[in-house]
Amino acid sequence: MLTGQTPDHAGTEGLSLASLTLPAQLPLSLPARLVRQRPDVLASEAQLHQATAQVGVATANLYPQLTLAGSIGSESTSITDLFSPGTEAWNIGGTLMQPLFHGGELRAKRRQAFANLDQATAQYRGTVLSALQEVADTLRALQDDAQALAANARAESAAHDSLDIIRRQFQAGGTSYVNLLIAQRQDAQSRLARIQGQMARMTDSAALLQALGGGWWNRDTDGSR
């Protein structure tokens, strides 16, 4: 799942934990601007821009849309004077593209545009807050994972040292075989706990990259991708 492949193409045969590595450094604090690159935040921001533009369109539609047109002709009482000087005449008129009064329809559309803007603003705010919460929770989980992994590593080292001591004691006849089995079980359990701690930290590391939108290191510097 973390490699983004289906089980038939995952190639998990021969996979070992040692082949998986964590980033050299995982930050405990990140600038909020990194959250803005998330696809859901960008989509919500685009919807907010669209709603803002629709308010401007609805406001502009309140004003009558007139088209002015002019024509030139000639005024004369006889055919012989049709093109005589002083008989030219201009005809300027306006064509109203929409009625002056729509019975409140345009004002209602403008109120609707403002309502859509309020909705888009609330949605954008909620999306940003959810994104920040997800990143903050992941950072907290990473901090807890680091502490737990360090404790598991110390416990594994102590269990391994204890096993070595009990094994030497058993070889010298100073302890029973049951005590040796108990020490071996404790050593195996401590190793398993350390591996589970590594798995949790790797999983949360992938969750952090996902929470930040991921893939920005592959984008062009101009932001075109």
Beta strands, then each sheet from edge to edge (+ up, - down):
strand 1: 66-74
strand 2: 88-96
sheet 1: 1+ 2-
end
